[in-house]
Amino acid sequence: MAQRLHLVFGGELVTPQKNVFRDVSKIHIVGMFPDYASAFSAWKAEAQRTVDNAHMRYFIAHLHRLRDEAQSGSTTEEMDG
């Protein structure tokens, strides 16, 4: 069974209606987590810490979905609005 890694990251968006970061160099990498529960806990803490800024958004990326060794290649979804 593949390890299920989760990345929690976030930053300020150009507009709250789209997932486009204002400045990619300022993306906050919260960390890598071995399971969804711990990733969710970290995501929730950062989301609550920045709740007063509508432009701040945090995400959980399911990295294990990108590295499925059983498939020859995994597709990724771009944040295109």
Phi and psi in degrees as a GROMACS rama.xvg file:
@    title "Ramachandran Plot"
@    xaxis  label "Phi"
@    yaxis  label "Psi"
@TYPE xy
-73.3262  147.412  ALA-2
-69.8969  138.272  GLN-3
-101.85  88.255  ARG-4
-88.4084  144.023  LEU-5
-132.192  133.105  HIS-6
-108.513  129.568  LEU-7
-108.984  125.871  VAL-8
-150.188  164.201  PHE-9
-172.066  179.731  GLY-10
173.916  -173.95  GLY-11
-84.6688  131.036  GLU-12
-92.9731  155.406  LEU-13
-62.0489  -45.0856  VAL-14
-145.2  144.145  THR-15
-62.7683  -15.5371  PRO-16
-82.126  -14.056  GLN-17
-132.524  149.198  LYS-18
-89.7039  62.9607  ASN-19
-122.237  119.578  VAL-20
-73.9923  140.23  PHE-21
-64.1577  -44.1912  ARG-22
-144.106  103.803  ASP-23
-60.5063  -30.2678  VAL-24
-68.614  -12.6822  SER-25
-106.848  16.2524  LYS-26
-64.232  132.745  ILE-27
-91.6209  113.7  HIS-28
-88.878  108.185  ILE-29
-73.1787  -44.766  VAL-30
156.643  176.568  GLY-31
-106.827  137.486  MET-32
-131.362  145.103  PHE-33
-81.6602  -8.40414  PRO-34
-153.38  161.728  ASP-35
-65.1762  -37.1013  TYR-36
-60.7663  -45.4008  ALA-37
-71.5021  -34.7185  SER-38
-64.5222  -42.9594  ALA-39
-62.6334  -40.8004  PHE-40
-61.5947  -43.8335  SER-41
-66.6642  -42.35  ALA-42
-60.1232  -46.0696  TRP-43
-62.642  -41.3894  LYS-44
-61.7351  -44.2073  ALA-45
-70.1398  -40.0876  GLU-46
-63.0582  -41.1204  ALA-47
-70.4386  -34.8962  GLN-48
-65.2977  -30.2751  ARG-49
-109.803  18.5884  THR-50
-59.7871  -26.7121  VAL-51
-77.66  -9.34084  ASP-52
-109.445  105.039  ASN-53
-64.21  -18.7968  ALA-54
-86.8438  -11.7019  HIS-55
-84.8232  135.138  MET-56
-144.358  138.681  ARG-57
-117.171  149.851  TYR-58
-133.448  156.165  PHE-59
-114.239  118.803  ILE-60
-99.0824  127.494  ALA-61
-87.8801  86.6746  HIS-62
-65.305  -27.813  LEU-63
-62.9787  -23.7288  HIS-64
-73.9828  -22.551  ARG-65
-85.6758  -18.7674  LEU-66
-121.539  45.9935  ARG-67
-75.7813  103.969  ASP-68
-65.3921  -16.981  GLU-69
-74.2329  -17.6468  ALA-70
-108.672  150.521  GLN-71
-69.1794  -29.0371  SER-72
-161.113  138.447  GLY-73
-101.901  144.475  SER-74
-90.9516  153.151  THR-75
-122.168  155.033  THR-76
-103.45  126.709  GLU-77
-87.1116  146.181  GLU-78
-82.3742  89.9947  MET-79
-114.342  21.9879  ASP-80
